Amino acid sequence: MRARKAVITAAGRGTRMYPATTTIQKEMLPVMDTDGICKPAIQIIIEEALESGIEEVCLVVNPHNRGQIEQHFKPLPPEELKQFRGKDWALLQSAKIQYIASRLHFVVQPTPEGYGHAVWCARDFVGDEPFLLMLGDHIYTSQHAKRCARQVLDVFERFGACVSAVQQTPEELLHLFGTVRGTRIAENPPVYELDAIYEKPSPEYAEAHLRQAGLLHGMYLCFFGMHVLTPGIFDALQYAIDRDLREKGEFQLTSAQERLRASGERYLAFEAVGDRHDIGIPFGYAQTQAVLALRSVYKEQMLAALVRALAVPQKQVPEAFR
């Protein structure tokens, strides 16, 4: 069994990146990729999916950002193409964008009802197939020959069950991530049969209920931001929506994942070999660009610039400006 479809949630309002996001949607913030091309973040994320073997991608958007994203994936008009005459890299990029557009679908989340609700909005696109789920504000770098998305797809194809990528994470970061516990059933990569999934636990709850055998004390298995799910997740989400089971005013995906697991559907996790980079917060955005630049065709220039910046001593602020 394989997953051909991907769902990427891109309906968040990007409030943590205000005021930049008053004029440009969070997913459209520009980032220089490892190939040296400056792209909107969402294009890099879609490329991750397509280059990992996905055939169709659904973006879950909000009523305000759909037009901006769709505009990016439209063909260049003839008058603009003339400006790129002789610039083969730009023409190749334009062709690549049109290939992406041919694989792209849109679903609108009309009101901000939470991550779980955004995923639920894609149920008609998914149909009765398994699907890759990704976040519209996370860019991934792999420490492996395979892309991160390809890693999670491979585990799904091997076991034929729901699977979430996870990473070992210190307890001081538990408030940011869904956390899991399970029994290790395979190595290289480590794969776990899950018996608990919990959204952003407190350190006290995690210590009591989510300790993972084989991990150092204070370390836990937390979501990496990529999953391959079966259509059963929509039944679990529908259960919450029908009963208005909100958490902090929203429908959470993590609770639906636990509901699906507890219903008897097999649910696995595996330790991904790579890093997640959150462009939805200021430091994460800066960090993402630095990491990609250091992996890019401009690596040497980037390293030289960092050395120069670090070598320059900080100047004292004149008394008049204190």
C-alpha positions as CSV (number, residue, x, y, z in Angstrom):
1,M,0.0,0.0,0.0
2,R,1.3,3.5,-0.9
3,A,0.1,7.0,-0.4
4,R,-0.3,9.1,-3.6
5,K,-1.8,12.2,-2.0
6,A,-0.6,14.9,0.4
7,V,-2.5,17.4,2.5
8,I,-0.6,20.5,3.6
9,T,-2.4,22.8,6.0
10,A,-1.8,26.5,5.2
11,A,-4.8,28.2,6.8
12,G,-3.1,29.8,9.8
13,R,-3.2,33.6,10.1
14,G,0.5,34.0,10.9
15,T,-0.1,36.3,13.8
16,R,3.4,35.5,15.3
17,M,5.0,37.1,12.2
18,Y,3.1,40.4,12.4
19,P,3.4,42.9,11.0
20,A,5.0,41.2,7.9
21,T,1.9,39.0,7.6
22,T,-0.3,42.0,7.1
23,T,0.9,42.2,3.5
24,I,2.2,38.7,2.7
25,Q,0.9,35.4,3.9
26,K,3.1,33.4,6.2
27,E,3.4,30.5,3.7
28,M,4.5,33.0,1.0
29,L,7.4,34.4,3.0
30,P,10.5,34.2,0.7
31,V,13.3,31.7,1.6
32,M,16.4,30.9,-0.4
33,D,16.4,27.2,-1.0
34,T,19.5,24.9,-1.2
35,D,19.5,25.3,-5.0
36,G,20.1,29.1,-4.6
37,I,16.6,30.0,-5.8
38,C,14.5,32.3,-3.7
39,K,11.0,30.8,-3.3
40,P,8.0,31.2,-1.1
41,A,8.2,28.7,1.7
42,I,5.1,26.8,0.6
43,Q,6.8,26.0,-2.7
44,I,9.7,24.4,-0.9
45,I,7.3,22.3,1.2
46,I,5.3,21.2,-1.9
47,E,8.5,20.2,-3.6
48,E,9.4,18.1,-0.6
49,A,6.2,16.1,-1.1
50,L,6.4,15.8,-4.9
51,E,10.1,14.8,-4.9
52,S,9.2,12.1,-2.3
53,G,6.8,10.4,-4.7
54,I,3.5,12.2,-4.0
55,E,1.3,12.7,-7.1
56,E,-1.4,15.1,-5.9
57,V,-1.2,17.9,-3.2
58,C,-4.1,19.6,-1.5
59,L,-3.5,22.9,0.3
60,V,-5.9,23.8,3.0
61,V,-6.1,27.6,2.9
62,N,-8.1,30.3,4.5
63,P,-10.4,32.7,2.5
64,H,-7.7,35.5,2.6
65,N,-4.6,33.7,1.4
66,R,-5.9,31.5,-1.4
67,G,-5.6,34.2,-4.0
68,Q,-2.1,35.1,-3.1
69,I,-0.9,31.4,-3.3
70,E,-2.8,30.7,-6.5
71,Q,-1.3,33.8,-8.1
72,H,2.2,32.4,-7.5
73,F,1.4,29.2,-9.3
74,K,-0.1,30.9,-12.4
75,P,2.0,31.0,-15.7
76,L,4.0,34.1,-16.3
77,P,2.3,36.4,-18.8
78,P,4.1,36.9,-22.2
79,E,5.3,40.4,-21.2
80,E,7.0,39.1,-18.1
81,L,8.5,36.2,-19.9
82,K,10.4,38.7,-22.1
83,Q,12.2,40.0,-19.1
84,F,13.7,36.6,-18.4
85,R,15.0,36.1,-22.0
86,G,18.4,34.4,-21.8
87,K,18.0,33.5,-18.1
88,D,17.6,29.8,-18.4
89,W,17.4,29.2,-14.6
90,A,14.3,31.4,-14.4
91,L,12.6,29.7,-17.4
92,L,13.3,26.3,-15.8
93,Q,11.9,27.5,-12.5
94,S,8.8,28.8,-14.3
95,A,8.3,25.4,-15.9
96,K,8.7,23.7,-12.5
97,I,6.1,26.0,-11.0
98,Q,3.7,25.0,-13.8
99,Y,4.3,21.3,-13.1
100,I,3.5,22.0,-9.4
101,A,0.4,23.8,-10.4
102,S,-0.8,20.8,-12.4
103,R,-0.7,18.7,-9.2
104,L,-2.2,21.2,-6.9
105,H,-5.7,21.4,-5.3
106,F,-7.2,23.9,-2.9
107,V,-9.7,23.5,0.0
108,V,-10.8,26.5,2.0
109,Q,-11.2,26.3,5.8
110,P,-13.8,29.1,6.2
111,T,-13.2,29.9,9.8
112,P,-10.2,29.2,12.2
113,E,-11.4,26.1,14.0
114,G,-8.0,24.5,14.7
115,Y,-5.5,22.2,13.1
116,G,-7.8,19.1,13.3
117,H,-10.6,21.0,11.6
118,A,-8.2,22.1,8.8
119,V,-7.3,18.5,8.2
120,W,-11.0,17.5,8.3
121,C,-11.7,20.0,5.5
122,A,-9.6,17.9,3.1
123,R,-11.7,14.7,3.6
124,D,-13.3,14.9,0.1
125,F,-9.9,15.3,-1.6
126,V,-8.5,12.4,0.3
127,G,-11.4,10.0,-0.3
128,D,-10.7,6.5,0.8
129,E,-6.9,6.6,0.3
130,P,-4.0,7.0,2.8
131,F,-2.4,10.4,2.7
132,L,0.8,12.3,3.8
133,L,0.1,15.2,6.1
134,M,2.5,18.1,6.4
135,L,2.5,21.6,7.9
136,G,2.5,24.7,5.7
137,D,5.0,26.5,7.9
138,H,7.6,23.8,8.5
139,I,10.6,23.2,6.2
140,Y,12.6,20.1,6.6
141,T,16.3,19.2,6.2
142,S,17.3,15.6,6.0
143,Q,20.5,14.1,7.6
144,H,19.9,11.1,5.3
145,A,20.1,10.4,1.6
146,K,16.2,10.3,1.6
147,R,14.1,13.4,2.2
148,C,12.1,13.5,5.4
149,A,8.8,13.0,3.6
150,R,10.2,9.9,1.8
151,Q,11.3,8.5,5.1
152,V,7.8,8.5,6.6
153,L,6.3,7.2,3.3
154,D,8.8,4.3,3.4
155,V,7.8,3.3,6.9
156,F,4.1,3.5,5.9
157,E,4.7,1.3,2.9
158,R,6.7,-1.2,5.0
159,F,4.0,-1.6,7.7
160,G,0.8,-0.5,6.1
161,A,-0.4,1.4,9.2
162,C,-0.8,5.0,10.3
163,V,2.7,6.4,11.2
164,S,4.0,9.7,12.6
165,A,7.5,10.9,12.4
166,V,8.9,11.8,15.8
167,Q,12.1,13.1,17.3
168,Q,13.7,12.8,20.7
169,T,12.9,16.1,22.5
170,P,13.8,17.5,25.9
171,E,11.1,18.0,28.5
172,E,11.4,21.8,28.4
173,L,10.0,21.8,24.9
174,L,7.0,19.4,25.6
175,H,4.6,22.4,25.6
176,L,5.2,22.8,21.9
177,F,4.6,19.2,20.6
178,G,2.3,16.2,20.7
179,T,4.1,13.4,22.5
180,V,3.9,9.7,22.2
181,R,4.9,6.5,23.9
182,G,5.2,3.0,22.5
183,T,7.0,-0.3,22.2
184,R,10.0,-0.5,19.9
185,I,9.3,-3.1,17.1
186,A,12.1,-2.3,14.6
187,E,15.5,-0.7,14.2
188,N,17.1,1.4,11.5
189,P,15.0,3.5,11.8
190,P,13.6,2.9,15.3
191,V,9.9,2.2,14.9
192,Y,7.4,2.1,17.8
193,E,4.0,0.5,18.2
194,L,2.1,3.3,20.0
195,D,0.1,2.9,23.1
196,A,-0.3,6.6,24.0
197,I,-0.6,10.0,22.1
198,Y,-1.0,13.2,24.0
199,E,-1.1,16.9,23.0
200,K,1.5,19.2,24.6
201,P,1.8,17.4,28.0
202,S,3.2,19.1,31.1
203,P,6.5,17.7,32.3
204,E,4.7,16.2,35.3
205,Y,2.2,14.4,33.1
206,A,4.9,13.2,30.7
207,E,7.0,11.9,33.6
208,A,4.1,9.9,34.9
209,H,2.6,8.6,31.6
210,L,4.8,9.1,28.6
211,R,8.3,7.9,29.6
212,Q,9.8,6.0,26.7
213,A,12.0,3.0,27.4
214,G,15.4,3.4,25.9
215,L,15.6,7.2,26.1
216,L,17.6,9.3,28.4
217,H,15.8,10.7,31.4
218,G,14.0,13.9,30.5
219,M,13.8,13.0,26.8
220,Y,10.5,12.2,25.0
221,L,9.3,11.2,21.6
222,C,7.6,14.2,20.1
223,F,5.9,14.8,16.8
224,F,8.1,16.0,13.9
225,G,5.2,17.4,11.9
226,M,4.8,14.7,9.3
227,H,2.3,11.8,9.3
228,V,0.8,9.3,7.0
229,L,-2.8,8.7,8.0
230,T,-5.6,6.5,6.8
231,P,-9.1,7.9,6.2
232,G,-10.1,6.7,9.6
233,I,-8.7,9.9,11.0
234,F,-11.7,11.7,9.5
235,D,-14.1,9.6,11.5
236,A,-12.1,10.4,14.6
237,L,-12.3,14.1,13.8
238,Q,-16.0,13.9,12.9
239,Y,-16.7,12.4,16.3
240,A,-15.2,15.5,17.9
241,I,-16.9,18.0,15.6
242,D,-20.3,16.4,16.0
243,R,-20.0,16.7,19.8
244,D,-18.2,20.0,19.8
245,L,-15.2,18.6,21.7
246,R,-12.9,21.5,21.5
247,E,-9.6,22.1,23.4
248,K,-8.8,25.8,24.0
249,G,-11.6,26.6,21.5
250,E,-10.3,24.4,18.7
251,F,-10.5,20.9,17.3
252,Q,-7.1,19.3,17.8
253,L,-5.6,16.7,15.5
254,T,-3.6,15.0,18.3
255,S,-6.7,14.0,20.2
256,A,-8.2,12.5,17.1
257,Q,-5.0,10.6,16.5
258,E,-5.3,9.1,20.0
259,R,-9.0,8.4,19.5
260,L,-8.1,6.5,16.2
261,R,-5.4,4.6,18.0
262,A,-7.6,3.7,20.9
263,S,-10.3,2.5,18.6
264,G,-8.1,-0.4,17.6
265,E,-6.4,0.9,14.4
266,R,-2.7,0.2,14.4
267,Y,-0.6,3.4,14.9
268,L,3.2,3.6,14.6
269,A,5.9,6.2,15.1
270,F,9.4,6.3,13.8
271,E,12.4,8.5,14.6
272,A,13.1,10.7,11.5
273,V,16.6,11.5,10.5
274,G,16.5,15.2,9.9
275,D,15.5,18.6,11.4
276,R,12.3,20.6,11.4
277,H,12.4,24.4,10.9
278,D,9.4,26.5,11.9
279,I,9.1,29.6,9.7
280,G,6.0,30.7,11.6
281,I,8.1,32.4,14.4
282,P,10.7,35.1,13.9
283,F,13.7,33.2,15.3
284,G,12.6,30.0,13.4
285,Y,12.4,32.0,10.2
286,A,15.9,33.3,10.6
287,Q,17.2,29.9,11.6
288,T,15.6,28.3,8.6
289,Q,17.2,30.7,6.2
290,A,20.6,30.2,7.8
291,V,20.4,26.4,7.7
292,L,19.3,26.3,4.1
293,A,22.0,28.8,3.1
294,L,24.7,26.7,4.7
295,R,23.5,23.7,2.7
296,S,23.2,25.7,-0.5
297,V,25.3,26.5,-3.5
298,Y,26.3,29.7,-1.6
299,K,27.7,27.7,1.4
300,E,31.2,29.2,1.2
301,Q,30.0,32.8,0.8
302,M,27.6,32.2,3.8
303,L,30.4,30.8,6.0
304,A,32.7,33.7,5.1
305,A,30.0,36.2,5.9
306,L,29.3,34.6,9.3
307,V,33.0,34.6,10.1
308,R,33.3,38.2,9.3
309,A,30.2,39.1,11.3
310,L,31.4,37.2,14.3
311,A,34.9,38.6,14.1
312,V,33.8,42.3,14.2
313,P,33.8,43.4,17.8
314,Q,30.7,45.1,19.1
315,K,31.0,48.8,19.2
316,Q,30.2,50.6,22.4
317,V,27.1,52.8,22.2
318,P,28.0,56.5,22.5
319,E,26.9,58.1,25.8
320,A,24.6,60.4,23.8
321,F,22.6,57.5,22.5
322,R,22.2,55.7,25.8
